[in-house]
Amino acid sequence: MTSVIPSDLRGFELGLSALDTVPKSEVPMKAKDFASTQEVRWCPGCGDYVILATVKSMLPQLGLKRENIAFISGIGCSSRFPYYLETYGVHSIHGRAPTLATGLSVTRPDLSIWVVTGDGDAMSIGGNHLIHALRRNVNMRVLMFNNRIYGLTKGQYSPTSEVGKVTKSTPMGSVDAPFNTMSLTVGAEATFVARALDSDRAGLTEVLMAAARHRGTAFVEILQDCPIFNDGSFDALRKEEAARRLIPLRHGEPITFGDDGELCVVRRGFGLQVTNTGDVAPHDIVIHDAHTDDPEYAYALSRLSDQSLKYTVTGIIRSVTRPTYDDAVRNQVTAAKSTGGADLQATLNGHNTWTID
């Protein structure tokens, strides 16, 4: 008996990327083609400018029609993003962008869907929506701009602010333990987890291109500066000592970093640890495997990063394949339609109904 793959699931079954179901542009596009006529209004020096420029330069490389790209945002400085791109977009409700994106993903498989959010929008009021989008593996890309502060509402601490952070809402210093964002997303069963710095345009572009191709929920954290309310929050990752703090990941390559690779990552017990390369045998250095289906490895990588920025993992931590929520929903709809004779009222009434005289 020949197995027939439902049309709505063929994209996944054949191993296609998220771009293969989106109509292609008939003419080459340039970055300027994705710039809207709206005046870009962020504070001078904001990292959002660099991210916007990087995204506008990356989008033409996808080769997609602009009318088949949608950016959906919540509330916050980052959420102005849809105004500044010549694509379709929705400026939605605080923390609820993944919800709108889920509905759009289910009904429009011909779109490349991007969620733009901030650390407060995504991790606080939107935390519940984010983790369920990740576990469902909805076909969307989530770009979370993390500046460790609430910028739009003028400088309150956020779920990623470090302990002791003095802000308008924590005048004596925050006593909250911040989220480890990579650990949170891996724990929510995300199939794609990555991180980049706003100032590293090459690294950011590489991560964004991989996220664009990923079929499922791709989570990308972008560390960026808020020059007004949290200036210099990631300076330690940009200065001379950055080489000893940043742990860049490349699939299939040994995890080494620092000046001339003098530091490396090795296995210790159930986790991973940073040590001096000269103190271990070459075969003891961990070879990065972003495609392993074992979430424990990705979680161990996430724990190498901490709030002090002593070490910060960048690049693609995890990229695995799993059936998507939107494919499954469309498959159910197709199956329901194939039975024929559906009675909406009978479905609504169900079997447990009573008539009250």
C-alpha positions in Angstrom: 0.0 0.0 0.0 1.4 3.4 -1.0 1.6 6.0 1.7 0.2 9.4 0.6 1.7 12.5 2.3 -1.0 15.2 2.9 -0.2 18.3 0.9 0.0 20.5 4.0 2.7 18.3 5.5 4.9 17.7 2.4 7.1 20.7 3.2 8.2 19.0 6.5 8.3 15.5 5.2 10.5 16.4 2.3 12.9 18.3 4.5 12.3 21.7 2.8 13.4 24.9 4.5 10.9 27.6 5.6 11.7 29.6 2.5 10.7 26.9 0.0 6.9 27.6 0.5 7.3 31.3 0.1 6.9 32.9 -3.4 10.2 34.3 -4.8 10.8 37.7 -6.2 11.1 37.9 -9.9 13.7 40.7 -9.8 16.8 41.1 -7.5 16.1 43.2 -4.5 18.3 45.6 -2.6 18.4 46.9 1.0 16.8 50.2 0.0 13.8 48.2 -1.5 12.9 47.2 2.1 13.1 50.7 3.6 9.8 52.3 4.3 9.1 56.0 4.0 8.6 56.3 7.8 11.1 58.4 9.8 13.1 56.1 12.0 12.7 57.3 15.5 15.0 55.8 18.1 17.3 57.5 20.5 20.7 58.4 19.0 23.1 55.5 19.6 20.4 52.9 20.0 21.4 49.4 19.0 18.1 49.1 17.1 19.5 51.1 14.2 22.3 48.6 13.6 19.8 45.7 13.8 17.4 47.4 11.4 20.2 48.0 8.9 21.4 44.4 9.2 17.8 43.1 8.6 17.3 45.3 5.6 20.6 44.1 4.1 19.7 40.4 4.9 16.2 40.4 3.5 17.2 40.8 -0.2 19.4 37.7 0.2 16.3 35.6 0.9 15.0 36.3 -2.6 11.4 36.6 -1.4 8.5 38.8 -2.5 8.1 41.7 -0.1 4.3 41.1 0.0 5.0 37.6 1.4 7.0 38.8 4.3 5.3 39.8 7.6 6.8 41.4 10.7 4.7 41.3 13.9 5.6 43.2 17.1 4.3 43.8 20.5 5.0 46.9 22.6 8.4 48.5 23.2 11.2 50.4 21.4 11.9 47.3 19.3 8.3 47.0 18.4 8.4 50.0 16.1 10.3 47.7 13.7 7.3 47.0 11.3 6.9 50.7 10.5 10.4 50.9 9.1 10.3 48.0 6.7 8.5 47.9 3.3 6.8 44.6 4.0 3.5 43.7 5.7 3.5 44.2 9.4 1.4 44.4 12.6 2.1 46.5 15.7 0.1 44.4 18.1 -0.6 44.1 21.8 2.0 43.9 24.6 3.5 40.4 24.7 1.0 38.9 22.3 2.9 39.0 19.0 3.6 35.2 19.1 -0.2 34.7 19.3 -1.0 36.8 16.2 2.0 35.2 14.4 0.6 31.7 15.2 -2.7 32.5 13.6 -1.0 33.9 10.6 1.3 30.9 10.3 -1.6 28.5 10.4 -3.6 30.3 7.7 -0.8 31.6 5.4 1.9 29.0 4.8 3.1 31.2 1.9 4.5 33.8 4.3 7.8 34.3 6.0 6.8 35.4 9.4 9.0 37.4 11.9 8.2 38.4 15.4 10.1 41.4 16.8 10.1 41.8 20.6 12.1 43.0 23.5 13.3 41.4 26.8 10.4 43.0 28.7 7.7 42.3 26.0 8.8 38.7 25.5 9.9 37.5 28.9 7.5 39.3 31.2 3.9 40.0 30.0 4.6 37.8 27.0 6.4 35.0 28.7 3.5 32.5 28.6 2.9 33.2 24.9 6.6 32.8 24.0 7.1 29.5 25.7 4.0 27.9 24.1 5.0 29.2 20.7 8.4 27.5 21.2 7.0 24.2 22.4 4.5 24.1 19.6 7.2 24.8 17.1 5.1 27.2 15.0 6.8 28.2 11.8 8.0 31.7 12.7 11.2 33.6 13.6 11.3 35.4 17.0 13.9 38.2 17.3 14.3 39.3 20.9 16.2 42.5 21.4 17.7 42.3 24.8 19.0 45.5 26.4 18.3 44.4 30.0 15.9 47.3 30.6 12.5 48.7 29.9 13.4 51.5 27.5 10.1 52.8 26.1 8.6 53.3 29.6 11.7 55.1 30.7 14.1 52.7 32.5 12.5 50.1 34.8 14.3 46.8 35.4 13.3 43.9 33.2 13.4 40.1 33.5 16.9 40.0 32.2 18.4 42.8 34.4 21.2 41.7 36.6 20.8 41.3 40.4 21.5 44.6 42.1 20.5 46.7 39.1 19.5 50.2 40.2 16.6 51.6 38.2 13.6 53.8 38.7 11.6 50.8 39.8 14.4 49.3 41.9 16.1 52.3 43.6 17.9 50.0 46.1 18.9 47.5 43.4 16.9 44.6 41.9 16.6 41.4 44.1 15.3 39.4 41.2 17.4 36.6 39.6 17.3 37.2 35.9 16.3 34.7 33.2 19.0 32.8 31.4 17.3 33.4 28.1 19.0 30.5 26.3 18.2 28.1 29.1 14.6 29.2 29.1 14.1 28.7 25.4 15.9 25.3 25.3 13.8 24.2 28.3 10.7 25.2 26.3 11.8 22.7 23.6 12.8 25.3 21.1 14.1 23.8 17.9 16.3 26.7 17.0 18.1 28.9 19.5 20.8 31.4 18.7 22.4 34.6 20.0 24.2 37.5 18.4 25.5 41.0 19.2 24.0 44.0 17.5 27.5 45.3 16.7 28.6 42.1 15.1 26.8 42.5 11.7 28.5 39.5 10.1 27.6 37.2 13.0 24.1 38.6 13.2 23.5 38.2 9.5 24.7 34.6 9.6 22.3 33.8 12.4 19.4 35.6 10.8 19.9 33.7 7.5 19.9 30.4 9.3 16.7 31.4 11.2 15.0 32.4 8.0 15.6 28.9 6.6 14.6 27.0 9.7 11.2 25.3 9.5 9.7 25.8 13.0 10.1 28.4 15.7 13.5 30.1 15.5 14.5 32.1 18.5 17.3 34.7 18.1 18.4 36.8 21.0 20.2 40.0 20.0 22.2 41.7 22.7 21.9 45.5 22.1 22.7 48.7 23.9 20.2 51.2 25.3 22.3 54.4 25.5 19.7 56.3 27.6 18.6 54.0 30.3 21.3 51.2 30.3 24.3 52.5 28.5 27.3 50.2 28.3 25.4 47.1 29.4 27.3 44.9 27.0 30.6 46.9 26.8 32.5 43.9 28.3 31.6 42.0 25.1 32.9 44.7 22.8 36.2 45.8 24.3 39.7 44.2 24.2 38.8 41.6 26.7 35.8 40.4 24.6 37.9 37.7 23.0 38.2 36.0 26.4 34.5 36.4 27.1 32.7 35.6 23.8 32.3 31.9 23.0 31.5 31.7 19.3 29.8 28.4 18.2 30.2 26.8 14.8 28.6 23.5 14.0 31.2 20.7 13.6 34.1 22.8 15.0 36.0 22.6 18.3 34.7 25.2 20.8 37.8 27.3 21.4 38.0 31.1 22.0 40.2 33.8 23.4 43.5 35.1 22.0 44.9 32.4 19.7 42.3 30.0 21.1 43.9 29.6 24.5 40.5 28.8 26.1 38.2 25.9 25.3 35.1 24.1 26.4 35.3 20.5 27.8 32.9 18.1 29.5 32.8 18.0 33.3 30.4 15.7 35.0 26.9 16.3 33.6 27.8 19.7 32.2 30.4 21.8 30.3 33.3 23.9 31.6 35.7 26.5 30.3 39.4 25.7 30.8 42.8 26.4 29.3 43.4 24.7 26.0 47.0 23.9 26.9 45.8 21.9 29.9 43.7 19.3 28.0 44.2 16.9 25.2 42.8 18.0 21.8 40.3 15.1 21.8 38.8 16.4 25.1 37.7 19.7 23.5 34.0 19.6 22.7 33.0 19.6 19.0 29.9 21.7 18.7 26.9 19.7 17.4 24.0 22.1 16.9 21.9 19.3 15.3 21.9 16.8 18.1 18.4 16.0 19.3 19.7 15.8 22.9 18.5 19.0 24.6 20.8 18.4 27.6 23.8 19.4 25.5 22.2 22.6 24.4 21.1 23.3 27.9 24.7 22.7 29.2 25.9 25.2 26.6 23.4 27.8 27.8 24.7 27.5 31.3 28.1 28.7 30.2 26.6 32.2 30.0 25.9 34.2 33.1 24.7 37.6 34.2 28.2 38.8 34.9 29.2 38.4 31.3 32.3 36.5 32.3 31.4 34.2 29.4 28.7 34.6 26.7 27.8 32.0 24.1 27.1 33.4 20.6 26.0 31.7 17.4 23.6 28.9 16.8 23.2 26.8 20.0 20.6 24.4 18.7 19.0 23.7 15.3 16.9 20.5 15.0 14.0 19.3 13.0 10.6 18.5 14.4 7.0 18.6 13.0 5.5 22.1 13.1 2.2 23.1 14.8 0.9 24.9 11.7 1.5 21.9 9.5 -0.4 19.7 11.9 -3.4 22.0 12.2 -3.7 22.4 8.5 -3.5 18.6 8.2 -6.4 18.2 10.6 -8.5 20.8 8.7 -7.8 18.9 5.4 -8.8 15.6 7.1 -12.0 17.1 8.5 -13.0 18.5 5.1 -12.4 15.1 3.4 -15.0 13.4 5.6 -17.8 15.6 4.0 -21.2 16.4 5.3 -20.1 18.5 8.3 -22.8 20.1 10.3 -21.6 23.1 12.1 -24.6 23.4 14.4 -24.5 19.8 15.3 -20.8 20.2 16.2 -21.5 23.2 18.4 -24.4 21.4 20.1 -22.4 18.2 20.7 -23.9 15.3 22.5 -24.4 16.9 26.0 -27.1 19.4 25.3 -30.4 20.0 27.0 -33.6 21.8 26.2 -35.0 23.8 29.1 -38.8 24.4 28.8 
